[in-house]
Amino acid sequence: MAAIVRYGMVGGDSGAFIGTVHRRAIRFDERAHLVAGSFSASSQQKNKDTGALLGLDPKRVYSSYEEMAREEARREDGIDFVSIVTPNVTHFDIAKAFLSEGIHVMCEKPLSFTVEQAEELKALSEQKGLLFGVNYSYTGYVLAKVMREMVRDGKIGKVINVNAEYPQEWLLDDLHPVPGQELKLSVWRKDPEVAGISNCVGDIGTHIENFVHYVTGLNIKRLLAVTNHFGQPLDLNANILVEYDNGANGAYWCSQVAAGTLNGLAVRIYGDQGSLEWQQENPDFVRYTPRGEAPRLLTRGNGYLKEKAAAYSQLPTGHPEGLHVAFANLYKNFITAVLMNKRGEDTTSIDFPRVEDGINGVKFVHAVVKSAANDACWVEL
């Protein structure tokens, strides 16, 4: 009989966007079964209805994450890992509860509000011998993994500059409030007590930080930043200069008020022997320019991609793969690691975003906010 991983979810009721994306992505892998959940803390009716919709045993639809962690840990057929898809403020407490009960964790980012909390989760997971994944989903795209391998193989030489952006327009209307009209930002992301110290940088800027680190292997040594709030409690736009540990520099821009953009994560990596350019909205293509040669448009799924990472393709070339597949690739590797952990095998070579990546994200957000609050001074990470 094939090995099966049982998982549960905290958050992500049937009306929530991101929880549905996670569940759909996990269903790509037939080794994982959803068996438990606590889907809504604010409405027990939503919680029960979501469990029924997903076909769960009502006894395993829990009224709180604390009850879920405790009861699932006691069952012989309890969950192997939990997927946490709740608002930012709850991530630390929920993750800590499941780690304390000996259950592996996959958590939405940001990992926590403070660096100290993030490091506490890392220490606890290591003490318990547990896996801790953080959902930096864009690293699941096939060509993100191919680019990473190309950089490691020296195909663009030493990285000398990075330019990356992530513009969205979805909060643009919040710059033009209408009396009596509820604005898009009037959700939990607007509230510092729920979202934390940052909105835009914490939400999408951290994807830039993680994606660049994932592909290049570079760590940020220091940064300076300017953020714009436009009268709102938290940032809606940010411009960030970074210096990496190899001496190279980079420029990041993220915005949620950029008219005419949707989910425009774009990364341009320049080396002394060539360059790579990739856009999230066209994820099956990467522009590769070797020094002294014409640019090449590489396409996911083609046989000329000799990198081992090309094997992550789940569809033939010409059949577009999208965000669900990127999530699915992340979970595929995490599920593989859970099964290996069960067998007592070393999982350090398995490719998924780990708790250390989550810590880097929290440090990045705090450094940006600190720099912006101090006249765009340089801040060491």
C-alpha positions in Angstrom: 0.0 0.0 0.0 1.3 3.5 -0.9 2.4 5.7 2.0 -0.2 8.3 2.8 0.2 11.7 4.6 -2.7 13.0 6.6 -3.0 16.7 7.0 -5.2 19.3 8.6 -5.8 23.0 7.9 -6.3 26.0 10.2 -8.1 28.8 8.5 -9.3 28.8 5.0 -13.0 28.4 5.3 -15.0 27.9 2.0 -15.2 31.6 1.4 -11.5 32.3 1.8 -9.4 32.6 -1.3 -6.0 31.4 -0.1 -7.2 28.3 1.8 -8.9 27.0 -1.4 -5.7 27.5 -3.4 -3.7 25.5 -0.8 -6.2 22.7 -0.8 -6.4 22.5 -4.6 -2.6 22.5 -4.8 -2.3 19.7 -2.2 -4.8 17.6 -4.2 -2.3 17.4 -7.0 -0.5 14.9 -4.8 -2.4 11.7 -4.3 -0.3 10.9 -1.3 -1.9 13.6 0.9 -5.4 13.5 2.4 -7.2 16.3 4.3 -8.7 14.7 7.4 -9.1 17.5 9.9 -9.6 21.2 10.2 -10.5 24.3 12.2 -11.5 26.6 9.4 -13.0 29.6 11.0 -12.4 31.1 14.4 -15.1 33.8 13.9 -18.0 31.6 12.8 -18.6 28.1 14.0 -21.3 27.7 11.4 -18.7 28.5 8.6 -16.3 26.1 10.3 -18.9 23.3 10.3 -20.1 24.0 6.8 -16.6 24.0 5.4 -15.9 20.7 7.0 -19.1 19.2 5.6 -18.3 20.6 2.1 -14.9 19.0 2.2 -16.4 15.6 3.4 -14.7 15.5 6.8 -15.8 13.6 9.8 -17.6 16.2 12.0 -15.7 15.0 15.0 -12.5 16.2 13.3 -13.8 19.7 12.6 -12.6 21.5 15.6 -13.9 24.7 17.3 -10.3 25.9 17.9 -6.8 25.3 16.7 -5.8 24.5 20.3 -8.3 21.7 20.5 -7.3 20.4 17.0 -3.6 20.3 17.9 -4.3 18.5 21.2 -6.8 16.0 19.9 -5.0 15.2 16.6 -1.7 14.5 18.5 -3.6 11.9 20.6 -5.0 9.9 17.7 -3.2 7.0 16.2 -4.4 8.2 12.8 -3.7 11.9 13.6 -2.5 14.4 11.1 1.1 14.4 10.0 1.2 18.1 9.2 -0.9 21.2 9.5 -1.3 23.9 6.9 -1.8 27.4 8.5 -3.6 29.9 6.2 -4.9 32.4 8.8 -4.2 36.2 9.2 -0.7 37.2 10.1 -1.2 37.9 13.8 -2.1 34.2 14.5 0.7 32.4 12.7 3.1 32.3 15.7 0.6 31.0 18.3 -0.9 28.4 15.9 2.5 27.1 14.7 3.8 26.9 18.2 0.8 24.9 19.4 1.2 22.2 16.7 5.0 22.0 17.0 4.5 21.5 20.7 2.3 18.6 20.0 4.8 17.0 17.6 3.1 17.9 14.3 5.0 19.2 11.2 4.0 22.7 10.0 3.5 24.5 6.7 2.7 28.1 7.4 1.7 31.1 5.3 4.1 34.0 5.5 5.0 36.1 7.4 6.2 33.6 9.9 5.6 35.9 12.8 5.5 39.5 14.0 9.0 39.6 15.5 12.4 38.1 14.8 12.4 36.7 18.3 9.2 34.8 17.7 10.5 33.4 14.4 13.7 32.2 16.0 11.6 30.6 18.8 9.7 28.6 16.2 12.9 27.5 14.6 14.4 26.4 17.9 11.2 24.5 18.8 11.0 22.7 15.4 14.7 21.7 15.7 14.2 20.5 19.3 11.2 18.4 18.3 12.9 17.1 15.1 10.0 18.5 13.0 9.7 20.0 9.5 8.7 23.6 9.2 7.8 25.0 5.8 6.9 28.6 4.9 4.7 29.3 1.9 6.8 31.4 -0.5 4.8 30.0 -3.3 6.6 31.6 -6.3 9.7 29.4 -5.8 7.5 26.5 -6.8 7.4 27.6 -10.4 9.5 25.3 -12.6 11.5 28.1 -14.2 12.3 29.6 -10.8 14.0 26.2 -10.0 15.7 26.1 -13.5 17.0 29.7 -13.0 18.4 28.7 -9.6 20.3 25.8 -11.1 21.6 28.0 -14.0 23.0 30.5 -11.5 24.6 27.7 -9.5 26.1 26.3 -12.6 27.7 29.6 -13.5 25.7 30.3 -16.6 25.5 34.0 -15.9 28.7 34.2 -13.9 29.0 36.2 -10.7 25.8 38.1 -9.9 26.6 41.8 -10.1 23.2 43.4 -10.0 19.5 42.6 -9.3 16.4 44.5 -10.3 13.0 43.3 -9.1 9.5 44.6 -8.7 6.1 43.4 -7.6 3.4 46.0 -8.5 -0.4 45.6 -8.0 -3.3 48.0 -8.4 -5.9 46.4 -6.1 -5.7 49.1 -3.4 -5.7 52.1 -5.7 -9.3 53.0 -4.8 -8.2 53.5 -1.2 -6.4 56.7 -2.3 -9.8 58.1 -3.3 -12.2 57.4 -0.4 -15.9 58.0 -0.9 -17.9 58.9 2.3 -19.8 55.9 3.5 -18.2 53.5 1.1 -16.1 50.6 2.6 -12.7 50.5 0.9 -10.8 47.4 -0.1 -8.1 48.1 2.4 -10.7 48.1 5.2 -9.9 44.5 6.0 -7.5 42.9 8.4 -4.4 44.0 6.3 -5.2 47.6 7.3 -5.0 46.9 11.0 -1.5 46.8 12.5 -2.7 44.7 15.3 -3.6 42.0 12.8 -1.3 42.5 9.9 1.8 43.6 11.8 4.1 46.5 11.1 3.8 46.4 7.3 1.2 45.9 4.7 2.7 46.1 1.2 6.3 45.0 2.1 5.1 42.3 4.4 2.6 41.0 1.9 4.4 41.2 -1.5 7.8 42.7 -0.8 8.8 39.6 1.1 8.1 37.6 -2.0 10.8 39.6 -3.9 13.3 39.1 -1.0 12.7 35.4 -0.9 12.6 34.8 -4.7 15.9 36.6 -5.3 17.6 34.8 -2.4 16.2 31.5 -3.7 17.5 31.9 -7.3 20.8 33.6 -6.5 21.8 32.3 -3.1 22.7 35.9 -2.1 21.9 37.2 1.3 21.1 40.9 2.0 23.8 42.5 4.1 22.1 45.9 4.4 19.3 48.0 2.9 17.8 51.4 2.8 14.1 52.1 2.1 11.4 54.7 1.5 7.8 53.7 2.1 4.6 55.5 1.3 1.4 55.2 3.4 -0.8 57.8 1.6 -2.7 58.5 4.7 -3.3 54.8 5.6 -2.0 53.1 8.8 0.5 50.9 6.9 2.6 51.1 3.8 1.1 50.8 0.3 4.3 51.4 -1.7 8.0 50.9 -1.1 11.3 51.5 -2.9 14.3 49.6 -1.5 18.0 49.5 -2.3 19.9 46.5 -1.1 23.5 45.4 -0.8 24.2 41.7 -0.9 26.9 39.7 0.9 29.0 39.4 -2.3 29.1 43.2 -2.7 26.5 43.5 -5.4 23.6 45.8 -5.2 19.9 45.5 -6.0 16.8 47.6 -6.3 13.3 46.4 -5.3 10.0 48.1 -5.8 6.6 46.9 -4.5 3.3 48.6 -4.7 -0.4 47.9 -4.2 -1.4 51.2 -5.8 0.2 50.9 -9.3 -2.5 51.5 -11.8 -2.6 49.0 -14.7 -0.8 46.2 -12.9 -2.1 42.9 -11.4 0.4 40.5 -10.0 3.5 41.8 -11.7 6.3 40.1 -9.9 9.3 40.5 -12.2 13.0 39.6 -11.5 16.0 40.6 -13.5 19.3 39.1 -12.5 22.5 40.3 -14.1 25.8 38.5 -13.9 29.2 39.2 -15.4 28.6 36.5 -17.9 24.9 37.0 -18.8 21.5 37.7 -17.4 18.1 36.1 -16.6 14.7 37.7 -16.6 11.4 36.2 -15.4 7.8 37.4 -14.9 5.3 35.7 -12.7 2.4 36.5 -15.1 4.2 34.6 -17.8 5.9 32.0 -15.7 6.5 29.4 -18.4 9.2 31.7 -20.1 12.6 33.0 -19.0 14.8 35.3 -21.1 18.4 34.2 -20.9 21.1 36.3 -22.4 24.7 34.9 -22.4 27.5 37.5 -22.7 28.2 38.3 -26.4 25.3 36.2 -27.7 21.7 36.9 -28.7 18.9 36.7 -26.1 17.2 33.3 -25.8 13.6 32.7 -24.7 13.6 29.5 -22.8 10.2 27.7 -22.4 9.2 25.3 -19.6 8.7 21.7 -20.8 11.1 21.8 -23.7 13.8 19.1 -24.1 16.6 21.7 -24.5 16.3 22.5 -20.8 18.9 20.1 -19.4 18.7 21.3 -15.8 17.4 18.7 -13.4 14.8 21.2 -12.2 13.1 21.0 -15.6 11.6 17.7 -14.3 9.2 19.6 -12.1 7.0 20.3 -15.2 3.6 18.7 -14.8 2.3 19.5 -18.3 3.8 19.4 -21.8 5.1 22.6 -23.3 2.4 24.9 -24.6 -0.1 23.9 -21.9 0.3 26.8 -19.4 1.1 25.9 -15.8 0.0 28.5 -13.2 -0.1 29.4 -9.6 -1.8 26.2 -8.5 1.0 24.1 -9.9 3.6 26.3 -8.2 1.8 25.7 -4.9 1.6 22.0 -5.8 5.3 21.7 -6.4 6.0 23.3 -3.0 3.7 20.9 -1.3 4.9 17.9 -3.3 8.4 18.4 -1.9 7.1 19.0 1.6 5.0 15.9 1.5 8.0 13.9 0.3 10.0 15.3 3.2 7.3 14.3 5.7 7.4 10.8 4.4 11.2 10.7 4.6 11.0 12.0 8.1 8.7 9.2 9.1 11.3 6.7 7.8 14.1 8.5 9.7 15.8 9.8 6.6 17.7 13.0 6.2 15.5 15.7 4.5 18.0 18.5 4.2 18.3 18.1 0.4 14.6 18.5 -0.2 13.7 21.8 -1.9 11.0 23.7 0.0 11.0 27.1 1.8 12.0 26.5 5.4 11.8 28.3 8.7 15.1 30.0 8.0 13.5 31.6 5.0 10.6 32.8 7.2 13.1 34.3 9.6 14.8 36.2 6.7 11.5 37.6 5.7 10.7 38.9 9.1 14.2 40.5 9.3 13.7 42.1 5.9 10.3 43.7 6.9 11.7 45.0 10.1 14.8 46.5 8.4 12.6 48.2 5.7 10.3 49.8 8.3 13.3 50.9 10.4 15.1 52.4 7.5 12.0 54.2 6.2 11.3 55.6 9.7 14.9 57.0 9.9 15.2 59.1 6.8 16.1 56.1 4.6 19.2 55.2 6.5 21.2 52.0 5.8 20.1 49.2 8.1 22.2 46.1 8.6 20.4 42.7 8.5 
